[in-house]
Amino acid sequence: MLSIIKSMCLYGLEGILIDVEVDISSGMPCWDIVGLPNASIRESKERVRTAIKNCGIELLSRKYIINLSPANIKKDGTILDLAMAVGVLSAIGIIRCANIKDTIFVGELSLEGKMKGVNGILPISIEAKKKGIQRIIVPEKNAREAAIVQGIEVIGVTNLYQVIQYLNGKIGIKTTKINLSEILQKDITQSMDFSEVKGHEGIKRALEIAAAGGHNCLLMGSPGSGKTMMAKRLPTILPDLSFEESLEITKIYSVAGILKGETLITQRPFRNPHHTISEIGLIGGGKNPKPGEISLSHYGVLFLDELLEFHKNTIEVLRGPIEDRMIHISRSGVSVSYPCNFMLVASMNPCPCRILG
């Protein structure tokens, strides 16, 4: 008994189409997942098996082999849970839908069979459309994010049993749709505005010129003179984001897992990392490279308060990204790139005692 279900994994900001191949045969009972899975994917066999059991379906003791193709690419996260569950249920004949070749399944399963939201749905939805996929089944929590991409049918589900019933044609689920023009045209109320700054005419003029040309700038003054206050209001005088820019920023935040329920980011980012931040936290990286503060500031402002308190090596790593507007991160077997077209604003005191010039 063999079934092949399509899903997707993330590689940087790009989605990679994955064929989840499930074979069930007689022999020593076991569950083996092959195809370079990481620890979270290897553990998914327990989540999938228990979720299926708690949907009222008893699995026989058989040899279950799950292959994640292409097998030469490392897979990360819990994003393949749903595809593996559908593959197992299709192989044993519980799901009898033949029209799933143009459908991808994405989502994490809880032990009781409920669907949990995952990171990176937007880049996956974008790549699915490029690959000609007609339908994507995702957790209901991620449905609106996936629906940003027009021209692909987005089905939001709440649990595994609902997926089984839907694929077998016993229930219907309404396609998730959003009104992009309404989101882009809505009036954004800023919590702060550059017009609130009183005085400092020379500094305000300098910041206006910097904003107009996208220049980096350094603010120097004694504590309490308004450096941070003006820097926080700088994004409010930058041009409005285009749809393409909003989409690119939203992809980065989606992969980083900090989208916080927003459908589309329509305001320019402002990031203010603490001076104790590490090099990896600033430029990105880790065992499975994630975006750093410079990428989270893409098309926005990166503010380094108390510049001289940052470690020298941390500041030095900004040289290349500032010039290239792109950060390339290489780790063992992984090489990803993230955009980082940001405006750098830094502040400092005139001397170590914070008072004298």
N, C-alpha and C positions, 0 to 999 in steps of 0.2 A: 504494500500500500504506500503510494508516493503522492505527495502534493507539493506544489510550488506556489508560494505566496510572495507578493512583492511588498517591500518596505523600503525605508531609507535611513541612512545614518549621516551624521555630520562630519565633515572634514574641513575644519576652519569655518568659513562662512558659506561653504558649498554643501549641497546635499548629494549623496552618492546612492544610487539605486542598488538595493540589496535583494537578492533572491533568497528567500527562506525556504530551503528544501527540507521536507520532513519525510523520513522513511520509517515505517513501522514493520517489523518482521519478528518471526519467532526466534527464540534463543534465550540466552541469559538476560533476565529483565534488567534494564538500565536506561539511563537518560544521558546521552552524550551530545554536547554542543561543540562543533568544530568550525574552523574558519576564522581563527585569530580573535576569539571573544575575550574581553577583559573580565575582571572578577565579577562586576555587576551583571554582566550578561550570563556568565556561567551560573550565577545564583538564580537566574530567572527560571530555571527548570523547576525549582520549588514553588515559586510564585505561580507559574503557569499551571502546574499540576494541581495545586491546591485551589486555584481559582476555578478550574474546570470542575473539580469535585464539588465545590460549593455552589455550582450552578445546577447541581443535581445529576451530573454525568459521571459515571464510574468508568475509569480507565482500566483496561485489562493489563495484566503483567506481561509486557512485551519489551522488545528491544527498540527504543526510540533513538534515532539518529537525526540530529538537526544540523544541517550545513548552511553556513552563511556565506553566500557567494557574491562577489569575488572573494576567494579565501586568502588572498595575499594582502588585504587591507585590514588594519586593526579596527575593531568595532568597540565603541564605548557607550556606556549609559544603559538606561532601561527602556529605550525607545522601541525595542523590537519585541517586547512582551506580547502585545496584541497579535502581531503577525505570527509568532510562534504558536500561540493558542489557536488561532484560526487554522494554521497549517495542520496541527494535530487533529483538530475536530473535523477538518476536511478529509484527512487521510483515513479516519475511522468511519466516515460516512454520516456524521451528525450534521455537518453542513453540506448541502447538496447543490449549492449554487455554482453553475459552470461559468457565469459571466463575471469573473473577478480578475481577468487578465489585465484589464486596464484600471485596476483599483490598487491603491497602496494602503497598508494598515500601519498606523503609528500610535503608540501609547503605552503607558505603564499600567500593570494590573496590580490591584491589591489582593490579599489572600481571599477576600470575600467576592472577588470578581468585579469590583468597581474600577472604573477608569480614572487614572490620575494624570494630571497635566504634566507635560514634559517641556524641555527647553528646545529652542531652535525650530519651531514649527514653520515660521515664515520662510526661511531659506529652503526648507524642505518642500513647501508648497510651490515656491518659485521654480525650483528644479523639476518638480513633478510636472508642471505645465510644459517646461521645455522638453521633457522626455515624451510628451504626448499622453500622459496619464489623464484619464477622464474624471476619476473620482478618488477622493482621499477620505478615509474614515479616521477620525481623530477623537480624543477626549472632548467632551462638551466644553470644558474650560478653555481649550485651545481653538475652538471652532471659529470664533470671530477673527482671531489672528490669521488663521489659514485663509479665511474668506477675503482678505485684502487682495489676494491674487484673483483677478477676474478670469473667467473662462474655464474654471475647474469646479466640479461639484464637490462641495464640502459637507460631510455628514458628521455631526457631532453626536457622540454616544455617551451614555453614563455608566454602562456596565457590559460585561461580556455576554450575558444572557440576551440583552437587547440586540447585540451584534448578530448572534445566532438567529434570532427571530427575524431580523431584518434581511439577512442574506438568504434565508429560506423562504422569504416572501410572505411571512405571516403578519408582519406589521410594516407600516410605512413611517419613515422619518423625514421630516421637512428639511430641505437643503438650507444651510445657513448662508444668508446673504447680508451684506452691509452696504450702506450708501456712502461711497467714498467721497463724493462731492460735498455731502453734508459734513463729514468729518473735517475735510480740508478747509471748508468755508466757515466753520463755526468760530465765533468770537472767543478768542483766548484771553481770559482775564489774568494779567500778570500780577503776582503778589507784590512785586516791586518794579519800579520804573526809573530810568535814568533821569527823567525830568524832576524827580524828587531831590536830586542833589542841589544844594544851595551853596553858592560861592564856588571857590576852586575853578574859576573861569579858565585859567591857563591849562590846568590838568584836564578839565572836561574837553577843551579844544584838542588836546593831544590825543585823548582817547577816541574822540570822534574821527580824527584822521587815521588812527590805527585801525578802527573798525571799518572805515571806508576802504582801506587798502589791504586789510587782512594782515597787518603788521604785528609782530610781537612787541611787547613793551614791558618796562620795569618801573614800578612805583616805589619811590623812596621817601620816607618821612617818619616822623616820630610816632609812637603809639597813640591811637585815638584820633589821628588826623584824617581818617576816612579812606584809607587805601582799600581795605576789604569791602567796605560799603560801596565804593564806586566800581570795583571789579565785579561784584555780584550783579550789578545793574547793567554791565556792559552788553550782555546778550540781548537786552531789550532794544538796542539800537542797531543790531545787526539785521540784514535783510531777512525777510520771511523765507522759510524753507520751501523748496520746490517739492513736488511729489516724489521725484527720484531721490532727492536728498533725505526726505523723511523715511523712505523705504530702506535706504542704506543704513541709516542710524538705527531703525527699528530692528533690522536683521542682527546688528551687533548686540543690542540689548537683549534680544531674544536668545541668542547663543549664550550670552553671559548669565541668563536667568534672572534678570532684574527688570523685566518689562512691567511688572506690577499691575497686570490686568489691562494695560493700555492697548488699544487696537493699533494705533499708529502714533508715533511720536511726532508732534507738530511744532515743538519748541526747540530752539537750539540748546544743546546740553551745556551745563556749567558744572565742572568737576573741580573739587577743592580737596585733594588728598593731604593727609597729615604728613609732616616732615619726616616721620619715622618710616614711611613707606619703603618697601624693598624695591630693588630693580625689577624683579618679576612683577610685582604689583603695579608698577608704573608702566612698563612697556608690554606686559603680557608674558605668558609662558606657563610653566608647570609641566607635570608629566603628560597630561593631555592639554596642550596649549589653549589657554583661554584669553580673551581680550583684556588688555590692561587699561589703565586710566587714560592713556593717550588715545586709544581707540574709542573708549567711551566718551571722549571729548570730540569725536569726529564731527566736523562742521560746527563746532561750538568753541567754548573757551576752557582752557586748562589753566587753573589758577594755583600757583605755588606760593603760598603765604610763608613769610619768613624764609626766603630763599637760601640764606646762608646757613640755616639750620639743617638743610638737606645734606645727606652724605655726598661727598665729591663724586664717587662712582655712580651714584643715582642720577646726578645731574649730567654726567658725561654721556650716559647712554641715550640722552635725548638728541645728540648731534645728528645721527643718521636719520631718525624718523622725522625731525623737523625739516631736513633738506629733501628727503625722498617722499614725504607724505604717505609712507607705507612702512610697516614693520614686518620683517621676515623672521619667523621663529623656527628654529630647527632643534629637534630633539631626537632621541633614538628612534629611528624608523618613521618619524613624523616631521613634516615641514609645511607650515601654514603661513599665510600672509593676511594681515588685517590692515585696513585703511586707517590713517590717523592724520587727516587734514584739519588741524586745529590751530587756534590762535593762542599762543602762550603769553600769559600775563603773570608777572612775578612781583612780589613786594618785599621790601627789606627795611630795616631801621638804619639810620645814618651811621651808627657806630655801635660797638658791643654793649655800651651802657644804655643804649636806646634813646638817649637824650641829646648828647652833643653831636655837632656836625663834623 
